[in-house]
Amino acid sequence: MRPWFFAALLLAGCHNSPLPEEDLRPAAEQTTVPLSPGTMPVRIGEQGPSFAACGIGGEVIAPSIPVRAAPFEEASVTDALEKGRPLFVCTRSIDQRWLGVVVPPAAAPQEGCGVTSPVGGRRAYEGACLSGWIPAAAVRARAR
């Protein structure tokens, strides 16, 4: 009985179906799609309902920096900021390399963009001002 069982078990693993073609191609021939992190909205109200929606003011210290749709180098560029441009820092990425910012219009830098007063809870920024992600090294914190 045991030899028959062993033979049946061996034959059960054998079949004539070929492997899919893409499994046989070298890795260099396979097409790849570039990484796209998508978008990640800037969150406001991170410090709670007793504090301003974006508690830190800042200004750009780099000559020109891109504003990205998500906190990654691969994310799409939505705008660019010049040196000295004021902004509100609302959140940070987990690795602390990116800041989620809300940027008032250049013509009205004193505009609060709805982030200088408290909000009920954490949520994505949906106001009219520019928002996005910039490298933390390109910003100097300042008093508001």
C-alpha positions in Angstrom: 0.0 0.0 0.0 2.8 2.4 0.8 4.6 2.2 -2.6 1.3 3.0 -4.4 0.6 5.9 -2.1 4.1 7.3 -2.7 3.8 6.8 -6.5 0.4 8.6 -6.6 1.9 11.4 -4.6 4.8 11.8 -7.0 2.5 11.8 -10.0 0.1 14.3 -8.5 2.8 16.9 -8.6 3.5 16.3 -12.4 1.5 18.1 -15.1 2.2 19.4 -18.6 1.1 23.0 -18.3 3.9 25.4 -19.1 4.9 28.3 -16.9 3.5 31.7 -17.8 5.7 33.5 -20.3 6.4 36.6 -18.1 8.0 34.3 -15.5 10.6 33.2 -18.1 11.7 36.6 -19.3 14.8 38.2 -17.7 14.1 41.0 -15.2 15.7 43.5 -17.6 13.1 42.8 -20.3 10.1 43.2 -18.0 8.5 46.6 -18.1 8.3 48.6 -15.0 6.0 51.4 -13.9 7.6 54.3 -12.1 6.6 54.8 -8.5 3.8 57.3 -8.0 2.9 58.0 -4.4 -0.3 59.8 -5.3 -1.4 62.7 -3.1 -1.5 63.1 0.6 -3.5 66.2 1.8 -2.0 68.4 4.5 -3.7 67.8 7.9 -4.6 70.6 10.1 -5.6 70.6 13.8 -2.9 68.1 14.8 -2.3 69.9 18.2 -6.0 69.6 19.3 -9.0 71.9 19.6 -7.4 74.3 22.0 -4.6 75.4 19.6 -4.4 77.0 16.1 -5.0 74.6 13.3 -1.4 75.2 12.1 0.6 76.2 15.2 3.9 77.2 13.6 4.8 80.0 11.3 7.8 79.8 9.0 9.5 81.2 6.0 11.4 79.6 3.1 15.2 79.9 3.4 16.1 78.0 0.1 16.3 80.0 -3.2 13.4 78.1 -4.7 11.7 74.9 -3.5 9.0 72.8 -5.1 5.7 72.2 -3.3 4.8 68.5 -3.7 1.4 66.7 -3.5 2.8 64.1 -1.0 5.9 63.9 1.2 8.1 62.1 -1.3 10.6 63.1 -4.0 8.6 61.1 -6.5 5.4 63.1 -5.8 4.1 65.5 -8.4 5.1 69.2 -8.1 2.1 71.5 -7.6 3.9 74.8 -7.3 7.2 76.4 -6.2 8.1 78.8 -3.4 10.7 81.5 -3.5 13.1 82.5 -0.7 11.5 84.6 2.1 7.9 83.4 1.4 5.9 83.1 4.6 3.9 79.9 5.3 2.2 78.0 8.1 3.6 74.6 9.2 0.7 72.3 10.0 2.2 68.8 10.1 5.3 66.7 9.5 6.0 63.4 7.8 6.7 60.4 9.9 10.4 60.6 9.1 10.4 64.4 9.9 12.0 65.2 6.5 8.9 66.8 5.1 6.6 69.6 6.3 2.9 69.9 5.4 2.4 73.6 4.9 -0.3 76.1 4.0 0.9 79.1 2.0 -0.9 82.4 1.9 -1.0 84.3 -1.4 2.1 86.4 -2.2 -0.1 89.5 -2.5 -1.6 89.0 1.0 1.0 87.3 3.2 -0.8 88.3 6.3 -3.9 86.3 5.3 -4.5 83.5 7.8 -6.0 81.0 5.3 -8.3 79.7 8.0 -5.4 78.0 10.0 -4.7 80.6 12.6 -7.6 79.7 14.8 -8.6 76.4 16.3 -10.6 73.7 14.4 -12.8 71.0 15.9 -10.5 68.1 15.1 -7.8 66.8 12.8 -8.8 67.0 9.1 -7.4 67.6 5.7 -6.9 71.3 4.7 -9.6 72.3 2.2 -9.1 76.0 2.1 -8.4 78.3 -0.8 -4.7 78.8 -0.1 -1.9 76.7 -1.6 -1.1 73.6 0.5 1.4 70.8 0.0 4.7 69.3 1.2 8.1 70.8 1.2 11.5 69.6 2.6 11.9 70.5 6.3 15.5 71.7 5.7 14.2 74.5 3.5 12.1 76.2 6.2 13.0 78.4 9.2 10.4 78.6 12.0 9.4 82.1 13.1 7.0 83.7 15.5 3.6 84.4 14.0 
